[in-house]
Amino acid sequence: MQNEFYFTQFENRTPPKPTQYNPALEFFWQVFATAALAVGLWYLHWRWTASLNPDALIFSTLVASAETLAFIGLALFFNNLWKIADTPQTPPPTTRAECLPAGGKGFINVDIFITTHDENPEIVRLSIRDAMNITIPKIVNVQWHLLDDGNRLTMRKIALEEEINYVTRANNLGFKAGNLKNALEMSSGDFVVICDADTRLFPGFLLKTLGYFCDAEVAWVQTPHWFFDIPKGRSLGHALAAVLGRPGLSFGRWIESWLGPVRFGADPFSSDPGLFFDVIQRRRNPAGASFCCGAGSIHRREAIYEVALAKYSDDVEGLRLDFQSPNNAGHSNAKIREYLKPENAGKSELTPYRFHVSEDFYTSIFLHAYKGRRWKSVYHPEVLCKMLSPWSLQSWAVQNFKYAGGTLDILINDNPLIRRGLGLRQRLLYGATFWSYLSPVWIMVLLLAPIITMATGLAPVQSYSSDFYLHLVPFLLLHEVATVLGTWGHRPMRGKMLNVTSFAIILHALSAVLRKRQIKFPSTPKEMTGGRHLHIVRFHMALIGATVLAFALALNRNIRAPDPEALAALIVNGFWGLNNILALWLLVAAAYWRPPLPRPKIKTSQELPHENC
């Protein structure tokens, strides 16, 4: 069956190695990060005390506020990147007592859950076969389970053919979290491996993760996600050859001999998760705040049930006090009906994984904040599984809307930053995640600011004098150098551009959460959906057009009536606008991207409704 899929051509790819720790590089990163933050504070002090434009005070204050909020995000990001401290890897246990001190004798039982809803059955079959091909330590007994939330005859047949336990249920309550809850109730393994429908485990998965549980306080181990099918793009020579023939090929190769490799269409949707997993997640590990990302993780059953039971007890006690409150006289029936609504399922029952679109992230917070026992999480930096990436702008939008909506829903409706049990560093690291999803609020101001300045002549600063450059330029230079050093070989510019270009999707998710609309749970489509989905980038194209038009208006004014101050404003805001255009274009170009080879239509999940895109 494998030869029917587009990703057959990528099967022999090997994953990247974890970034090797370099103490000298870490030292220089910390020096430049400290300098950048110090100079940034100096710049902001000047910005608020000496640069506000009295002729456009509201506009100037709004831009200065956006800069301040962005600087807070930078400080949280630098705090996240501060230091690498991997958990020392332990060999797999040789006896049950090594990882389960109170568990008696005998085998260590591991359940491998492969979750599916409406994905292509043959893609799921590949995941099953790879899961059954893992190397099993001598003392370990493994049971494989196919968790079919679509209740499909085809999947039941595949489970029978592959000799794997088939698990389904009558409804989809709680979606993936409910699917996991149902499977946990029907199994008894000491540890649980979670796989999505397209998660392909490597043979050494258990050998390299199970040993961490010899520390009896480790609740789960998360491994990196690696999308093995990310397009590598075409070289400049081949791109020019498509238009100019052999002369284009020769010319492109000559240019690359001077500039190095230049590729078009490489990772068009910025799906490469290396920056997130190898940098952000990995450096949260020493603070115990590297959160679970679902697929590619292994969990101690005792931990997730212990925390779930404590949360359930708190929920029940809260309901009891709520119903007995004198303020609720005459309203108890209405409250009971509210709690019994399907969308509130999981809020007041025993749920090992919270019924939520971001069930993995949500459950991580509860485990890290649990006071009964100091449960630990471990981030293992080596890639131990592979999976498929979104291959269309529609798929990218589904995935990012889901991530943003789930995270913002947790922040607004159950803010973990005020939850007891989390340490200061954990709060700061979780806070960085929430802050990044709030950033489109001030990114929008920073996208509009150069347009307003060039179109109207109103400046966000009092003057583009030497004092302006003296304060701004050192901060920008130190910021860029520190970011490059701190991300250790990854592409930070791509990450920053993606943060800007995601603004519309995240703002839509924020709007949905504020309007109390339930965030949907659709599976991320893995196919190349039809059409360009230009509605997803309509705001990006409008902002690009407005920036170009505003620049043209400002240039025309300077030609008609030359003025040194106006020219300085045009240069500064022209570069600012160009930087915005480059970031926005990242997603517009993705809308027009097409795979280099024909790709069969794989019928998987339904597309996200237009209003959620």
C-alpha positions in Angstrom: 0.0 0.0 0.0 2.9 2.4 0.8 3.7 3.0 -2.9 0.3 4.7 -3.3 1.3 7.6 -1.1 3.2 10.8 -2.0 5.5 10.4 1.0 7.0 7.1 -0.3 9.8 9.3 -1.8 10.7 10.6 1.6 10.7 7.3 3.6 14.5 7.1 3.6 15.1 10.5 5.1 16.8 10.5 8.5 15.9 12.9 11.3 18.2 15.7 12.5 20.3 15.1 15.5 19.7 17.2 18.7 21.9 20.3 18.8 25.1 19.4 20.6 25.6 21.3 23.9 28.4 24.0 23.6 29.2 25.7 26.9 31.2 28.5 25.1 28.3 29.3 22.8 25.9 29.2 25.8 28.1 31.7 27.6 28.2 34.2 24.7 24.5 33.8 24.2 23.8 34.7 27.8 26.1 37.7 27.6 24.5 39.1 24.5 21.0 38.3 25.8 21.7 40.2 29.0 23.1 43.1 27.0 20.1 43.1 24.7 17.6 43.2 27.6 19.6 46.0 29.3 19.8 48.1 26.2 16.2 47.4 25.5 15.1 48.7 28.9 17.3 51.8 28.2 15.5 52.3 24.8 12.1 51.9 26.4 12.9 54.4 29.1 13.9 56.9 26.5 10.9 56.0 24.4 8.4 56.9 27.2 10.3 59.9 28.7 11.8 61.7 25.7 10.4 60.5 22.3 6.5 60.6 22.4 5.2 62.9 19.7 2.9 65.6 21.3 1.4 66.3 17.8 0.1 62.7 17.6 0.1 61.7 21.3 -2.5 58.9 21.1 -0.8 57.3 18.1 2.6 57.7 19.6 1.5 56.2 22.9 -0.2 53.3 21.2 3.0 52.4 19.3 5.2 52.8 22.4 2.8 50.5 24.2 3.0 47.9 21.5 6.8 48.1 21.6 6.8 47.6 25.4 4.5 44.6 25.1 6.7 43.1 22.4 9.8 43.6 24.7 8.1 41.7 27.5 7.6 38.9 25.0 11.3 39.1 24.1 12.3 38.9 27.8 10.1 35.9 28.4 11.5 34.2 25.2 15.1 34.9 26.4 14.2 33.5 29.8 13.0 30.3 28.0 16.2 30.0 26.0 18.6 30.7 29.0 20.2 27.3 29.5 20.2 23.7 28.2 20.1 21.0 30.9 19.0 17.6 29.5 17.9 14.9 31.8 20.6 12.2 31.9 19.3 9.2 29.9 18.9 5.9 31.9 19.1 2.5 30.4 15.7 0.6 30.2 14.8 -1.1 33.4 15.7 -4.8 33.9 13.2 -5.4 36.7 9.7 -4.1 37.4 10.8 -2.7 40.7 13.2 -0.3 39.1 10.4 1.9 37.7 7.5 0.7 39.7 8.8 0.4 43.3 5.4 -0.6 44.7 4.3 -2.6 41.8 5.4 -6.0 42.8 7.2 -8.5 40.5 6.6 -9.6 37.0 6.5 -7.7 33.7 6.3 -4.0 33.0 3.1 -3.6 31.0 3.0 -0.9 28.3 0.0 0.0 26.2 0.5 1.7 22.8 -2.5 3.8 21.8 -2.9 4.7 18.2 -5.7 7.3 17.9 -7.8 7.8 14.8 -11.0 9.5 13.8 -11.4 9.9 10.1 -7.9 9.6 8.7 -7.0 7.5 5.7 -7.0 3.8 6.9 -3.9 2.9 5.0 -1.9 5.7 6.7 -3.1 4.3 10.0 -2.0 0.8 9.0 1.6 2.1 8.5 1.5 3.6 12.0 0.3 0.3 13.4 3.0 -1.7 11.6 5.8 0.6 12.8 4.4 0.5 16.4 4.5 -3.3 16.3 8.0 -3.3 15.0 9.6 -1.5 18.0 12.3 -3.2 20.0 10.8 -4.5 23.3 13.0 -4.8 26.4 13.1 -8.2 28.0 11.1 -7.3 31.1 8.4 -5.5 29.1 5.0 -6.7 27.9 3.4 -4.6 25.2 -0.2 -4.4 24.1 -1.2 -2.4 21.0 -4.6 -0.7 20.8 -6.3 1.0 17.8 -8.5 3.7 19.2 -11.0 4.4 16.4 -13.3 7.3 17.3 -14.9 7.0 13.9 -16.3 3.5 14.7 -15.5 2.4 11.1 -15.8 -1.1 9.8 -12.6 -0.6 7.7 -10.6 0.2 10.8 -12.1 -2.8 12.6 -11.0 -5.0 9.7 -7.4 -3.5 9.7 -7.1 -4.1 13.4 -8.1 -7.7 12.9 -5.7 -8.1 10.0 -2.8 -6.5 11.9 -3.7 -8.4 15.1 -4.1 -5.3 17.3 -6.8 -4.7 19.9 -9.7 -2.6 18.5 -11.3 0.0 20.8 -14.2 2.2 19.9 -17.2 3.9 21.6 -20.7 5.0 20.9 -20.0 8.7 20.9 -17.2 11.3 20.5 -17.6 13.0 23.9 -14.4 14.8 24.7 -13.0 14.0 21.2 -9.3 12.8 21.5 -9.2 13.2 25.3 -12.5 11.2 25.6 -11.0 8.6 23.2 -8.0 8.2 25.5 -10.1 8.1 28.6 -12.2 5.3 27.1 -9.1 3.3 26.2 -7.5 3.8 29.6 -10.7 2.3 31.2 -10.4 -0.7 28.9 -6.7 -1.4 29.5 -4.3 -1.8 32.4 -0.8 -1.0 31.3 1.6 0.6 33.7 2.7 3.0 31.0 0.9 4.4 28.0 2.4 5.5 24.7 0.3 8.0 22.7 0.4 8.0 18.9 -1.7 10.0 16.4 -3.0 8.3 13.3 0.2 9.3 11.4 2.8 8.8 14.2 5.4 6.3 13.1 7.4 5.0 16.0 11.1 4.2 15.5 12.3 0.8 16.8 14.2 2.3 19.7 11.3 4.3 21.2 10.9 2.2 24.4 14.6 1.5 24.8 15.3 5.2 25.0 12.4 6.5 27.0 11.4 3.8 29.5 14.6 4.2 31.5 13.6 7.7 32.6 10.8 6.2 34.7 13.4 4.6 37.0 12.9 8.0 38.7 9.6 7.2 40.4 8.5 10.9 40.2 8.7 11.1 36.4 5.1 11.3 35.1 5.7 11.5 31.3 8.4 11.7 28.7 7.9 13.8 25.6 9.9 13.3 22.4 10.3 15.7 19.5 7.9 15.8 16.5 9.6 15.3 13.2 7.7 15.9 9.9 9.6 13.7 7.5 7.7 14.8 4.4 8.4 18.6 4.6 9.2 19.7 1.0 12.9 20.5 0.5 12.1 22.8 -2.5 13.9 23.3 -5.7 17.4 24.8 -6.2 17.7 28.2 -7.9 19.1 26.5 -11.0 16.1 24.1 -11.4 13.6 26.9 -10.7 15.2 29.1 -13.5 15.4 26.1 -15.8 11.6 25.7 -15.6 11.4 29.2 -17.3 14.7 29.6 -19.2 15.7 26.0 -20.0 19.4 25.0 -19.9 20.7 28.6 -19.7 18.6 29.2 -16.6 20.0 26.0 -15.0 23.6 27.1 -15.7 23.0 30.7 -14.5 21.3 29.5 -11.3 24.1 27.1 -10.5 26.6 29.9 -11.0 24.7 32.2 -8.6 24.6 29.4 -6.0 28.3 28.8 -6.3 28.7 32.4 -4.9 25.8 32.6 -2.5 25.4 29.0 -1.4 22.3 26.9 -1.8 19.1 28.9 -2.7 15.9 26.9 -2.6 12.3 27.7 -3.7 9.3 26.1 -2.1 11.2 24.6 0.8 8.9 24.2 3.8 6.3 26.5 2.4 4.1 26.4 5.5 6.9 26.8 8.0 6.0 23.4 9.4 9.5 22.5 10.6 9.1 22.2 14.4 12.9 22.1 15.1 13.0 25.6 16.6 10.1 24.7 19.0 11.3 21.2 20.0 15.1 21.5 19.9 15.2 25.0 21.4 12.0 26.1 23.2 10.8 22.7 24.6 14.3 21.4 25.3 15.3 24.4 27.4 12.1 24.2 29.5 13.2 20.8 30.7 15.4 21.9 33.7 12.5 24.0 35.1 10.0 21.1 34.8 7.9 23.0 32.3 8.4 21.1 29.1 4.8 20.4 28.4 3.3 17.3 26.8 2.5 17.6 23.0 0.5 14.4 22.7 1.9 12.2 20.0 5.3 10.7 20.6 5.0 10.7 24.4 4.9 8.0 27.1 3.0 8.4 30.4 2.9 6.7 33.8 -0.7 5.6 34.3 -0.4 6.1 38.1 0.5 9.8 37.7 -2.3 10.8 35.3 -4.9 9.0 37.4 -3.6 10.4 40.7 -3.8 14.0 39.4 -7.2 13.3 37.7 -8.6 12.0 40.9 -7.4 15.1 42.8 -8.9 17.4 40.2 -12.1 15.4 40.3 -12.3 15.7 44.1 -11.7 19.5 43.9 -14.4 19.8 41.1 -17.0 17.8 43.2 -16.3 19.9 46.3 -16.6 23.1 44.3 -19.9 21.9 42.9 -21.2 21.0 46.4 -20.3 24.4 47.8 -21.8 26.1 44.7 -25.1 24.3 45.1 -25.2 24.9 48.8 -24.5 28.6 48.6 -27.4 30.8 49.7 -26.9 32.9 46.6 -28.0 29.9 44.5 -31.4 29.6 46.1 -33.9 28.9 43.4 -31.3 28.5 40.7 -29.9 25.0 41.5 -32.0 23.3 38.8 -30.7 25.7 36.2 -27.1 25.1 37.3 -27.5 21.4 37.2 -28.8 21.6 33.7 -25.8 23.8 32.8 -23.3 21.2 34.2 -25.0 18.4 32.4 -24.6 20.0 28.9 -22.4 17.9 26.6 -20.0 20.7 26.1 -19.3 20.8 29.8 -18.5 17.1 29.9 -15.1 16.6 31.6 -15.4 19.6 33.9 -16.9 17.6 36.7 -16.0 13.9 36.1 -12.9 11.8 36.4 -10.9 12.5 33.2 -7.3 11.4 33.0 -6.9 13.8 30.1 -8.9 17.1 30.2 -11.7 17.2 27.7 -10.3 20.1 25.7 -8.9 20.9 22.3 -5.5 21.2 23.9 -5.9 18.3 26.2 -2.1 17.5 26.3 -1.1 21.1 27.2 -4.0 21.4 29.8 -3.1 18.1 31.4 0.6 19.1 31.6 -0.4 22.2 33.7 -2.4 20.1 36.2 0.5 17.6 36.6 3.1 20.3 37.1 0.9 22.2 39.6 -0.2 19.1 41.5 0.8 19.5 45.2 0.2 15.9 46.3 3.4 14.7 44.8 6.0 16.6 42.8 5.5 14.9 39.5 8.3 15.6 36.9 8.2 15.7 33.1 11.2 14.8 30.9 11.9 16.1 27.4 14.0 13.6 25.5 15.8 15.6 22.7 16.3 12.8 20.2 13.7 12.2 17.5 12.1 8.8 18.1 9.1 8.9 15.7 8.1 10.6 12.5 4.8 12.0 11.2 3.2 13.9 8.4 3.1 17.7 8.0 0.2 19.9 6.7 0.5 20.1 2.9 -1.8 22.9 2.2 -2.6 26.3 3.5 -6.0 25.0 4.6 -4.3 22.3 6.7 -2.0 24.8 8.2 -4.9 27.1 9.2 -6.8 24.2 10.8 -3.8 23.3 12.9 -2.8 26.8 14.0 -6.4 27.8 14.7 -6.7 24.8 16.9 -3.5 25.4 18.8 -4.2 29.1 19.3 -7.8 28.7 20.3 -7.1 25.9 22.8 -4.3 27.8 24.5 -6.2 31.1 24.7 -9.3 29.2 26.0 -7.2 27.9 28.9 -5.7 31.3 29.6 -9.0 33.1 29.6 -11.3 30.5 31.2 -8.9 28.7 33.6 -5.8 30.8 34.0 -3.0 28.5 35.2 -0.7 31.3 36.1 -2.6 32.0 39.2 -2.9 28.3 40.1 -1.2 27.1 43.3 1.6 24.6 42.9 3.5 26.1 39.9 6.9 27.5 40.7 8.0 30.9 39.6 10.1 29.6 36.6 7.2 27.4 35.5 4.8 30.3 35.6 7.2 32.4 33.5 7.6 29.6 31.0 3.9 28.9 30.7 3.4 32.6 30.6 5.7 32.9 27.6 3.4 30.4 25.8 0.3 32.4 26.6 2.0 35.7 25.8 3.0 34.6 22.4 -0.6 33.8 21.5 -1.6 37.3 22.7 1.1 39.0 20.6 -1.1 39.6 17.5 -2.9 42.3 19.5 0.3 44.5 19.5 1.6 43.0 16.2 -1.4 44.5 14.5 -0.4 47.9 15.8 3.2 47.4 14.6 1.9 46.4 11.2 -0.3 49.5 10.8 2.1 52.0 12.3 4.4 52.5 9.3 1.3 52.6 7.0 -0.2 55.4 9.1 3.0 57.3 9.3 3.8 57.2 5.6 0.2 57.9 4.5 -0.5 60.8 6.9 2.9 62.1 7.9 2.1 61.5 11.6 5.1 60.0 13.3 5.1 57.7 16.4 8.3 59.6 17.6 8.9 63.2 18.2 11.8 63.3 15.8 14.0 60.9 13.7 17.1 62.5 15.1 20.5 61.1 16.0 19.1 60.4 19.5 16.5 58.1 17.9 19.2 56.0 16.1 21.5 56.0 19.1 18.8 54.3 21.3 17.2 52.0 18.7 20.1 50.7 16.6 22.2 49.2 19.4 19.1 47.4 20.7 18.2 46.0 17.3 21.8 44.8 16.7 22.2 43.2 20.1 18.7 41.6 19.8 19.5 40.0 16.5 22.9 38.7 17.6 21.5 37.3 20.8 18.6 35.6 19.0 21.0 33.9 16.5 23.3 32.7 19.3 20.4 31.6 21.5 18.7 29.5 18.8 21.9 27.5 18.0 21.8 27.0 14.3 18.0 27.1 13.8 16.4 29.8 11.7 15.1 32.4 14.1 14.1 34.9 11.3 11.7 32.3 9.9 10.2 31.9 13.4 9.8 35.6 13.9 8.2 36.0 10.5 5.8 33.2 11.2 4.8 34.9 14.4 3.9 38.0 12.5 2.1 36.2 9.6 0.0 34.1 12.0 -1.7 37.2 13.4 -5.1 36.8 11.5 -5.6 33.2 12.5 -4.7 33.9 16.2 -6.9 37.0 16.3 -9.8 35.0 15.0 -9.2 32.3 17.6 -9.0 35.0 20.3 -12.3 36.4 19.1 -13.9 33.0 19.2 -12.8 32.4 22.8 -14.0 35.8 24.0 -17.4 35.2 22.4 -17.5 31.8 24.3 -17.6 29.8 21.1 -16.4 26.2 21.5 -13.1 25.6 19.7 -13.5 22.7 17.2 -11.6 19.5 17.3 -11.0 18.6 13.6 -8.2 16.3 12.7 -5.5 18.3 10.8 -5.9 17.4 7.1 -2.7 15.8 5.7 -3.7 16.2 2.0 -3.3 18.9 -0.6 -6.8 20.4 -0.5 -8.2 22.0 -3.6 -7.9 25.7 -4.3 -5.6 28.3 -3.0 -7.7 29.3 0.0 -6.9 33.0 -0.6 -9.5 34.0 2.0 -7.0 32.9 4.6 -4.5 35.6 3.4 -6.9 38.3 2.4 -5.8 40.5 5.3 -2.1 39.9 4.5 -2.6 41.0 0.9 -4.5 44.1 2.0 -1.8 45.1 4.4 0.9 44.5 1.8 -1.1 46.6 -0.7 -1.7 49.4 1.9 2.0 49.5 2.8 3.1 49.8 -0.8 0.5 52.5 -1.4 1.4 54.5 1.7 5.1 54.4 0.7 4.2 55.7 -2.8 2.2 58.6 -1.2 5.0 59.5 1.1 7.6 59.4 -1.7 5.4 61.6 -3.8 5.1 64.2 -1.0 8.9 64.2 -0.6 9.5 64.7 -4.3 7.0 67.5 -4.4 8.2 69.2 -1.2 11.6 67.9 0.0 12.0 68.0 3.7 14.9 66.3 5.7 12.6 65.2 8.6 10.0 63.8 6.2 12.7 62.0 4.3 14.1 60.4 7.5 10.6 59.3 8.4 10.2 57.8 4.9 13.5 55.8 5.2 12.8 54.5 8.7 9.1 53.5 8.0 10.0 52.3 4.5 12.4 49.7 6.0 9.9 48.9 8.7 7.2 48.4 6.1 9.5 46.3 4.0 10.2 44.0 6.9 6.4 43.7 7.5 5.9 42.8 3.8 8.5 40.1 3.9 6.9 38.5 6.9 3.3 38.8 5.5 4.5 37.4 2.1 5.5 34.2 3.7 1.9 33.1 4.0 0.8 34.7 0.7 3.4 32.7 -1.1 2.3 29.6 0.7 -1.2 30.1 -0.7 0.2 29.9 -4.2 2.6 27.0 -3.5 1.9 23.7 -5.3 3.7 20.4 -4.7 6.4 19.7 -7.3 5.0 16.2 -8.1 1.3 15.1 -8.5 -0.1 14.0 -5.2 -3.1 11.7 -4.9 -6.1 13.1 -3.0 -6.2 11.4 0.4 -9.7 11.7 1.9 -9.2 12.4 5.6 -10.9 14.9 7.8 -13.4 17.5 6.8 -12.0 21.0 6.2 -12.4 23.5 8.9 -15.5 25.6 8.3 -14.8 28.9 6.5 -15.6 30.9 9.6 -12.9 29.1 11.5 -10.2 29.8 9.0 
